[in-house]
């Protein structure tokens, strides 16, 4: 087995200098770092994570806690995960996915000493998992927000995002705008309530009653939303969709009911990816989620806690970015 000593001899440096590079614990001159990295590559050196943890009382492993790993992750969730993994890797940490759906899984995480800190996704307004993390004193950062906004978090600025989506539709002449979101349950992520509140606030100046349709994030849910829009709210000329999994089903369902996007119904899909919008016909106008950036920022904020960085902002909100497609046009003439 190749050891750190072998790498040091190949690079003609001390073992301590190799350790600084591998663990990111001290700045090393660029030319020396390059020589050490070349030796690591040539010798195919692999770190002994267990030995490192025993020596330092730190594993340099972060757990990303997500309750929905049993279901298919959507594109935005994957971007959050990849952003967090990249941010951790750049600081010399590893990221592992840890399903947390019940107290037993949380207890196993907190009792094992297996990780240095945690990132929690799908955060609820009142979240007992957050209370457990606080009580355990395990450093953590939220991807999402609780109702009190006290713990450190990164999140999408849903208020700004929904207002910008509504303003974009108003700019095309729409005044009767619906919202398609997900069902509210006892375990709902806090974003659902924030989205509905922002929608109600954004359409209030228009003087028309709200139309909120909650469906599952599936193709069938999208078709159900299309039926509701066409049959229960036929006067609505546009919709803000904050339900990524239902987007394709919504467009297909509208078409199956004899209506067209955007001739009869304009659609903006918010908090999603531009790539998903391009896969649907017609291509969707989307509010692209800053998921890669937020995932990276979450990992960096957690590592700053672990390493005692004091000047890092504890909380970050970023709005989605408008990416025009072919799904928004003027309202149809009645």
C-alpha positions as CSV (number, residue, x, y, z in Angstrom):
1,X,0.0,0.0,0.0
2,X,1.3,3.4,-0.9
3,X,1.8,5.6,2.1
4,X,2.2,9.4,2.7
5,X,5.9,8.8,3.2
6,X,6.1,7.3,-0.3
7,X,4.5,10.5,-1.7
8,X,6.9,12.7,0.3
9,X,9.9,10.8,-1.0
10,X,8.7,11.0,-4.6
11,X,8.0,14.8,-4.3
12,X,11.2,15.4,-2.3
13,X,9.3,17.1,0.6
14,X,8.5,16.4,4.2
15,X,5.6,14.2,5.3
16,X,4.1,17.2,7.0
17,X,4.0,19.1,3.8
18,X,2.2,16.3,2.1
19,X,-0.3,16.3,4.9
20,X,-0.9,20.0,4.5
21,X,-1.8,19.5,0.9
22,X,-3.9,16.4,1.4
23,X,-5.9,17.8,4.3
24,X,-5.9,21.5,3.3
25,X,-4.7,22.5,6.7
26,X,-1.9,24.9,5.6
27,X,-1.0,27.0,2.6
28,X,1.7,25.4,0.4
29,X,3.6,27.1,-2.4
30,X,1.9,26.4,-5.8
31,X,5.0,24.7,-7.3
32,X,5.4,22.4,-4.2
33,X,1.7,21.6,-4.3
34,X,1.9,20.7,-8.0
35,X,4.9,18.4,-7.3
36,X,3.0,16.6,-4.5
37,X,-0.2,16.3,-6.6
38,X,1.9,14.8,-9.4
39,X,3.4,12.3,-7.0
40,X,0.0,11.4,-5.6
41,X,-1.2,10.7,-9.2
42,X,1.8,8.7,-10.2
43,X,1.8,6.5,-7.1
44,X,-2.1,6.2,-7.1
45,X,-2.1,7.2,-3.4
46,X,-5.4,7.0,-1.6
47,X,-6.1,8.6,1.8
48,X,-6.8,6.3,4.8
49,X,-9.9,8.0,6.0
50,X,-10.2,5.9,9.2
51,X,-6.6,6.6,10.2
52,X,-7.0,10.3,9.6
53,X,-10.2,10.4,11.7
54,X,-8.5,8.5,14.6
55,X,-5.5,10.9,14.5
56,X,-7.5,14.1,14.4
57,X,-10.9,13.3,16.0
58,X,-12.4,14.6,12.7
59,X,-13.7,12.5,9.8
60,X,-13.9,15.5,7.3
61,X,-17.2,13.9,6.2
62,X,-20.4,15.9,5.9
63,X,-23.9,14.2,5.8
64,X,-26.5,15.6,3.4
65,X,-29.8,14.7,5.1
66,X,-32.7,14.2,2.7
67,X,-36.0,12.6,3.5
68,X,-37.1,11.6,0.0
69,X,-34.3,9.4,-1.3
70,X,-36.7,6.5,-1.7
71,X,-38.4,8.5,-4.5
72,X,-36.9,9.7,-7.7
73,X,-35.0,12.9,-7.1
74,X,-35.9,15.8,-9.4
75,X,-33.4,17.7,-11.5
76,X,-33.2,20.7,-9.1
77,X,-32.5,18.4,-6.1
78,X,-29.7,16.8,-8.0
79,X,-28.2,20.2,-8.7
80,X,-28.4,21.1,-5.0
81,X,-26.6,17.8,-4.2
82,X,-23.9,18.2,-6.8
83,X,-23.3,21.8,-5.8
84,X,-22.8,20.8,-2.2
85,X,-20.5,17.9,-3.1
86,X,-18.4,20.2,-5.2
87,X,-18.2,22.9,-2.4
88,X,-17.2,20.2,0.1
89,X,-14.6,18.7,-2.1
90,X,-12.9,22.0,-2.8
91,X,-12.4,22.4,1.0
92,X,-11.1,18.9,1.5
93,X,-14.3,17.3,2.8
94,X,-16.4,14.4,1.5
95,X,-20.2,14.5,1.2
96,X,-22.4,11.5,1.8
97,X,-26.2,11.2,1.3
98,X,-28.0,10.2,4.4
99,X,-31.7,9.3,4.2
100,X,-33.6,10.6,7.3
101,X,-37.3,9.8,7.4
102,X,-37.6,8.9,11.1
103,X,-36.1,9.3,14.6
104,X,-34.2,6.0,14.4
105,X,-32.2,7.2,11.3
106,X,-31.6,10.5,13.0
107,X,-30.4,8.8,16.2
108,X,-28.0,6.6,14.3
109,X,-26.4,9.7,12.7
110,X,-26.1,11.6,15.9
111,X,-24.8,8.8,18.1
112,X,-22.3,7.4,15.7
113,X,-19.8,10.2,15.5
114,X,-19.5,9.4,11.8
115,X,-19.7,12.9,10.4
116,X,-18.4,16.3,11.3
117,X,-21.5,18.2,10.3
118,X,-24.8,18.0,8.5
119,X,-26.8,19.7,5.7
120,X,-30.5,19.3,6.0
121,X,-32.8,19.5,2.9
122,X,-36.6,19.7,2.6
123,X,-36.8,21.8,5.7
124,X,-40.2,22.1,7.3
125,X,-41.8,25.2,9.1
126,X,-41.8,23.2,12.3
127,X,-39.1,20.6,12.0
128,X,-38.3,18.2,14.8
129,X,-35.1,17.2,12.9
130,X,-33.7,20.7,13.4
131,X,-34.5,20.6,17.1
132,X,-32.6,17.3,17.3
133,X,-29.6,18.8,15.5
134,X,-29.6,21.8,17.8
135,X,-29.7,19.6,20.9
136,X,-26.9,17.3,19.6
137,X,-24.6,20.3,19.0
138,X,-23.6,18.8,15.7
139,X,-22.8,21.7,13.4
140,X,-25.3,22.0,10.6
141,X,-26.7,24.3,7.9
142,X,-30.2,24.2,6.4
143,X,-31.0,24.2,2.7
144,X,-34.4,25.7,3.2
145,X,-35.9,27.5,6.2
146,X,-37.9,26.9,9.3
147,X,-40.6,29.3,10.5
148,X,-38.3,31.2,12.8
149,X,-35.3,31.6,10.4
150,X,-32.9,31.3,13.4
151,X,-30.6,28.4,12.3
152,X,-28.1,29.2,9.5
153,X,-29.6,28.5,6.1
154,X,-29.4,29.0,2.3
155,X,-32.6,29.1,0.3
156,X,-34.3,30.2,-2.8
157,X,-35.9,33.7,-2.5
158,X,-39.4,32.5,-3.3
159,X,-41.0,35.9,-2.7
160,X,-38.8,37.7,-5.2
161,X,-39.1,34.7,-7.7
162,X,-42.9,34.6,-7.7
163,X,-43.2,38.3,-7.9
164,X,-40.9,38.4,-10.9
165,X,-42.8,35.6,-12.6
166,X,-46.1,37.4,-12.1
167,X,-44.6,40.7,-13.4
168,X,-43.3,38.9,-16.5
169,X,-46.8,37.6,-17.2
170,X,-48.4,41.0,-16.6
171,X,-45.9,42.4,-19.1
172,X,-47.5,40.2,-21.7
173,X,-51.0,41.4,-20.7
174,X,-52.1,38.7,-18.3
175,X,-54.2,39.6,-15.3
176,X,-55.9,36.3,-14.4
177,X,-53.0,34.2,-13.2
178,X,-53.2,30.8,-11.4
179,X,-50.7,29.0,-9.3
180,X,-49.9,25.3,-9.5
181,X,-48.0,24.0,-6.5
182,X,-47.8,20.8,-4.3
183,X,-50.3,19.6,-1.6
184,X,-49.8,21.0,1.9
185,X,-49.4,18.2,4.5
186,X,-48.2,18.0,8.1
187,X,-44.7,17.3,6.7
188,X,-44.7,20.0,4.0
189,X,-41.4,21.8,3.2
190,X,-41.6,25.5,4.2
191,X,-41.3,26.6,0.6
192,X,-44.9,25.6,-0.2
193,X,-46.4,28.1,2.2
194,X,-43.9,30.8,1.2
195,X,-44.8,30.3,-2.5
196,X,-48.5,30.6,-1.8
197,X,-48.0,33.7,0.3
198,X,-45.9,35.3,-2.4
199,X,-48.5,34.5,-5.1
200,X,-51.3,36.0,-3.1
201,X,-49.3,39.1,-2.5
202,X,-48.3,39.4,-6.2
203,X,-51.7,39.1,-7.7
204,X,-53.5,41.3,-5.1
205,X,-53.2,44.5,-7.2
206,X,-54.9,42.7,-10.1
207,X,-58.2,42.5,-8.3
208,X,-59.1,38.9,-9.3
209,X,-59.6,36.0,-6.9
210,X,-56.7,33.6,-6.5
211,X,-56.7,30.2,-8.1
212,X,-54.3,27.8,-6.3
213,X,-54.2,24.2,-7.6
214,X,-52.2,21.7,-5.5
215,X,-51.2,18.4,-7.2
216,X,-48.6,15.7,-6.8
217,X,-45.2,16.3,-8.5
218,X,-45.8,13.7,-11.2
219,X,-47.0,13.6,-14.8
220,X,-50.4,12.5,-13.6
221,X,-50.4,15.4,-11.2
222,X,-49.7,17.8,-14.1
223,X,-52.6,16.4,-16.1
224,X,-54.8,16.8,-13.1
225,X,-53.7,20.5,-12.9
226,X,-54.4,20.9,-16.6
227,X,-58.0,19.6,-16.1
228,X,-58.6,22.0,-13.2
229,X,-57.3,24.9,-15.2
230,X,-59.4,24.2,-18.2
231,X,-62.6,23.1,-16.4
232,X,-62.6,24.8,-13.0
233,X,-60.7,28.0,-13.9
234,X,-61.3,28.5,-17.6
235,X,-60.9,32.3,-17.3
236,X,-57.3,32.0,-16.2
237,X,-54.9,32.8,-19.1
238,X,-51.6,32.1,-17.4
239,X,-50.1,29.9,-14.7
240,X,-47.1,30.1,-12.5
241,X,-46.0,26.5,-11.9
242,X,-43.9,25.7,-8.8
243,X,-44.0,22.0,-9.1
244,X,-41.2,20.7,-11.2
245,X,-42.4,17.1,-11.5
246,X,-45.8,18.1,-12.9
247,X,-44.5,20.4,-15.7
248,X,-44.5,18.0,-18.6
249,X,-47.9,16.5,-17.6
250,X,-49.4,20.0,-17.4
251,X,-48.4,20.9,-20.9
252,X,-49.5,17.5,-22.3
253,X,-52.8,17.7,-20.4
254,X,-53.6,21.1,-21.7
255,X,-53.0,19.9,-25.3
256,X,-55.1,16.8,-24.7
257,X,-58.0,19.0,-23.7
258,X,-57.9,20.9,-26.9
259,X,-56.0,23.9,-25.8
260,X,-52.6,25.2,-26.7
261,X,-49.6,26.6,-24.9
262,X,-49.1,29.6,-25.1
263,X,-52.0,30.5,-27.4
264,X,-54.7,29.6,-24.8
265,X,-52.6,29.3,-21.6
266,X,-49.2,30.8,-20.9
267,X,-46.9,28.9,-18.5
268,X,-43.9,29.9,-16.4
269,X,-42.2,27.0,-14.5
270,X,-40.4,28.4,-11.4
271,X,-37.7,26.9,-9.2
272,X,-36.7,24.4,-11.8
273,X,-33.8,24.0,-14.3
274,X,-33.5,25.5,-17.7
275,X,-32.5,22.1,-19.1
276,X,-35.9,20.6,-18.1
277,X,-37.7,23.6,-19.7
278,X,-35.9,22.9,-23.0
279,X,-37.0,19.2,-22.9
280,X,-40.7,20.1,-23.1
281,X,-42.5,21.2,-26.3
282,X,-43.0,24.1,-26.5
283,X,-39.9,25.0,-24.5
284,X,-40.9,26.4,-21.2
285,X,-40.2,29.9,-19.9
286,X,-38.6,29.1,-16.5
287,X,-37.3,30.8,-13.4
288,X,-34.1,28.8,-13.1
289,X,-33.2,27.8,-9.5
290,X,-29.8,28.8,-8.2
291,X,-29.4,25.2,-6.9
292,X,-25.7,24.7,-7.7
293,X,-24.7,28.0,-6.1
294,X,-26.9,27.4,-3.0
295,X,-25.6,23.8,-2.6
296,X,-22.0,25.1,-2.7
297,X,-22.8,28.0,-0.3
298,X,-24.5,25.6,2.1
299,X,-21.4,23.3,2.2
300,X,-19.1,26.4,2.6
301,X,-21.2,27.8,5.4
302,X,-21.0,24.5,7.3
303,X,-17.3,24.1,6.8
304,X,-16.8,27.7,8.0
305,X,-18.6,26.7,11.2
306,X,-16.3,23.7,11.6
307,X,-13.1,25.7,11.0
308,X,-14.1,28.7,13.1
309,X,-14.5,31.3,10.3
310,X,-16.4,34.1,11.9
311,X,-17.1,36.5,9.1
312,X,-19.1,34.2,6.9
313,X,-22.8,35.3,6.6
314,X,-25.1,32.8,8.4
315,X,-28.0,33.0,6.0
316,X,-28.3,33.5,2.2
317,X,-31.3,34.0,-0.1
318,X,-31.0,33.9,-3.9
319,X,-33.9,34.4,-6.4
320,X,-34.4,32.3,-9.5
321,X,-33.3,33.7,-12.8
322,X,-35.8,34.3,-15.7
323,X,-35.0,32.2,-18.8
324,X,-37.4,33.0,-21.6
325,X,-38.8,30.1,-23.6
326,X,-41.8,29.6,-25.9
327,X,-44.5,29.1,-23.4
328,X,-45.5,32.7,-22.7
329,X,-47.4,34.9,-25.0
330,X,-50.3,37.4,-24.9
331,X,-53.6,36.3,-23.4
332,X,-56.2,34.9,-25.9
333,X,-59.0,37.2,-27.1
334,X,-62.3,36.2,-25.6
